[in-house]
Amino acid sequence: MQFADGKILAEVKDGVGTITFNQPEKRNAMSIAMWDGLAAALDHFAADATVRCVVLTGAGDKAFVSGADISQFEQSRSDAEAQRAYGRMTLGGRRKLATFPKPVIAKIRGFCMGGGLGIAMSCDIRIAAEGSEFGIPAARLGIAYGFDMVKNLVALVGPAHAHMILMTGARFPAEEALRMGLINKLVPAAELDEAVAALTRQIAENAPLSLIANKRTVQAVLADPAERDLAAIEAAADACFDSQDYVEGRRAFMEKRKPVFTGR
């Protein structure tokens, strides 16, 4: 499947949905149309019961996403009012990613900068290849990032590292990103594909209702108390305990075999 005139690619294989940011000539910089394409691809995967988890990755070997498409800044982000309009135009994609119910893994190779890092931080797990680079160059552009992105950054690395990343605008090597907690795992570049495939196989074998319920609960823990929908969390947990998958999980444990979950 293709979205945004082919700059967002989507495919499903073995229970894993993969979304590829496909603008390698610009190091996969995100245009406004690509945000719309991302939203459409996520909607498709959310509705597909065969998709157990989703991987986000960048085309080529130079970048995951190098940031927003700066060629659009002069027209769409020239001042505060234009930035607000840009925010409204990209809100759909950002919100769909932030609230996507299934596990999302960022598969990072090369540059993961600015808004690209924001995308990675909105994922649940981040696996990076050696040689990748991370940073938020806002201070070098004379701009500031919004509350949600900075909140995600602080939640991952803490305020001290967040200040270092934001105030220097520097690029950080993958080893430093791992030390700060910005990524979950660092692997040799030649092993990135298999490392992510092994992780997605493990996730895809687990009970879908459990994955959704546990992700929702983690998100609620990080949310402001006033925004926590505890009733929805309880309902998601109840759905797990009332499911056929729970019966299957118990039987498989007693029979010392691998469970086969259906999401029901």
Backbone hydrogen bonds, N-H to C=O, Kabsch-Sander energy under -0.5 kcal/mol:
donor,donor_aa,acceptor,acceptor_aa,energy
3,F,8,I,-2.9
7,K,3,F,-0.6
7,K,4,A,-1.5
8,I,3,F,-2.1
9,L,20,T,-2.2
10,A,1,M,-2.3
11,E,18,T,-1.8
13,K,16,V,-2.3
16,V,13,K,-1.7
17,G,53,C,-2.6
18,T,11,E,-3.1
19,I,55,V,-3.0
20,T,9,L,-2.6
20,T,18,T,-0.5
21,F,19,I,-0.5
21,F,57,T,-2.7
22,N,7,K,-3.2
22,N,20,T,-0.8
23,Q,21,F,-0.7
26,K,23,Q,-2.1
27,R,24,P,-1.9
28,N,23,Q,-2.8
29,A,23,Q,-0.5
29,A,26,K,-1.2
30,M,67,G,-2.8
31,S,29,A,-0.6
35,W,31,S,-1.4
36,D,32,I,-1.6
37,G,33,A,-2.2
38,L,34,M,-2.6
39,A,35,W,-2.1
40,A,36,D,-2.1
41,A,37,G,-2.4
42,L,38,L,-2.5
43,D,39,A,-2.2
44,H,40,A,-2.0
45,F,41,A,-2.2
46,A,42,L,-2.6
47,A,43,D,-1.7
48,D,44,H,-0.7
49,A,47,A,-0.8
51,V,48,D,-1.6
52,R,15,G,-3.2
52,R,50,T,-0.7
53,C,15,G,-1.3
54,V,103,P,-2.5
55,V,17,G,-2.9
56,L,105,I,-2.8
57,T,19,I,-2.3
58,G,107,K,-0.5
59,A,21,F,-2.6
64,F,111,F,-2.5
65,V,111,F,-0.9
66,S,27,R,-1.8
69,D,30,M,-2.7
70,I,68,A,-1.1
72,Q,69,D,-2.1
73,F,70,I,-1.4
74,E,70,I,-0.5
76,S,72,Q,-3.3
77,R,73,F,-2.3
83,Q,79,D,-2.6
84,R,80,A,-2.1
85,A,81,E,-2.0
86,Y,82,A,-2.6
87,G,83,Q,-2.6
88,R,84,R,-1.9
89,M,85,A,-2.2
90,T,86,Y,-1.9
91,L,87,G,-0.7
94,R,90,T,-2.1
95,R,91,L,-3.1
96,K,92,G,-2.4
97,L,93,G,-2.1
98,A,94,R,-2.3
99,T,95,R,-2.0
100,F,96,K,-0.5
100,F,97,L,-0.8
105,I,54,V,-3.0
106,A,125,I,-3.1
107,K,56,L,-3.1
107,K,105,I,-0.6
108,I,106,A,-0.8
108,I,127,I,-3.0
111,F,62,K,-2.4
112,C,133,E,-2.4
113,M,65,V,-1.5
114,G,135,G,-2.6
116,G,113,M,-2.6
118,G,114,G,-1.9
119,I,115,G,-2.0
120,A,116,G,-2.2
121,M,117,L,-2.8
122,S,118,G,-1.1
122,S,119,I,-0.6
123,C,119,I,-0.6
123,C,120,A,-1.2
124,D,104,V,-2.1
125,I,104,V,-1.6
127,I,106,A,-2.7
128,A,185,K,-2.5
129,A,108,I,-2.3
130,E,187,V,-2.3
132,S,129,A,-1.8
133,E,110,G,-1.7
134,F,172,F,-2.6
135,G,112,C,-1.2
139,A,136,I,-0.5
140,R,137,P,-1.0
141,L,137,P,-0.8
141,L,138,A,-1.2
142,G,138,A,-1.2
143,I,138,A,-2.1
150,V,146,G,-2.0
151,K,147,F,-2.9
152,N,148,D,-2.2
153,L,149,M,-2.1
154,V,150,V,-2.7
155,A,151,K,-2.4
156,L,152,N,-1.7
157,V,153,L,-2.7
158,G,154,V,-2.2
161,H,157,V,-0.5
162,A,158,G,-2.0
163,H,159,P,-2.5
164,M,160,A,-1.8
165,I,161,H,-2.6
166,L,162,A,-2.7
167,M,163,H,-3.1
168,T,164,M,-1.7
169,G,165,I,-1.4
172,F,134,F,-3.7
174,A,132,S,-1.3
176,E,173,P,-0.5
177,A,173,P,-2.2
178,L,174,A,-2.4
179,R,175,E,-1.9
180,M,176,E,-2.3
181,G,177,A,-0.9
181,G,178,L,-0.6
182,L,177,A,-2.4
183,I,177,A,-0.9
184,N,126,R,-2.4
185,K,126,R,-1.5
187,V,128,A,-2.4
191,E,188,P,-1.9
192,L,189,A,-1.1
195,A,191,E,-2.4
196,V,192,L,-2.4
197,A,193,D,-2.4
198,A,194,E,-2.7
199,L,195,A,-1.7
200,T,196,V,-2.8
201,R,197,A,-2.3
202,Q,198,A,-1.9
203,I,199,L,-2.4
204,A,200,T,-3.1
205,E,201,R,-1.2
206,N,203,I,-1.7
211,L,207,A,-2.1
212,I,208,P,-2.4
213,A,209,L,-2.4
214,N,210,S,-2.7
215,K,211,L,-2.1
216,R,212,I,-2.3
217,T,213,A,-1.8
218,V,214,N,-2.2
219,Q,215,K,-2.4
220,A,216,R,-1.9
221,V,217,T,-2.1
222,L,218,V,-1.5
223,A,219,Q,-1.0
227,E,224,D,-2.2
228,R,225,P,-1.2
230,L,228,R,-1.2
233,I,229,D,-1.8
234,E,230,L,-2.5
235,A,231,A,-2.4
236,A,232,A,-2.2
237,A,233,I,-2.1
238,D,234,E,-2.7
239,A,235,A,-2.2
240,C,236,A,-1.3
241,F,237,A,-2.0
242,D,238,D,-1.9
243,S,240,C,-1.4
244,Q,264,R,-1.5
247,V,243,S,-1.1
248,E,244,Q,-2.7
249,G,245,D,-3.0
250,R,246,Y,-2.1
251,R,247,V,-2.4
252,A,248,E,-2.8
253,F,249,G,-1.9
254,M,250,R,-2.3
255,E,251,R,-2.4
256,K,253,F,-0.8
257,R,252,A,-2.4
261,F,259,P,-0.6
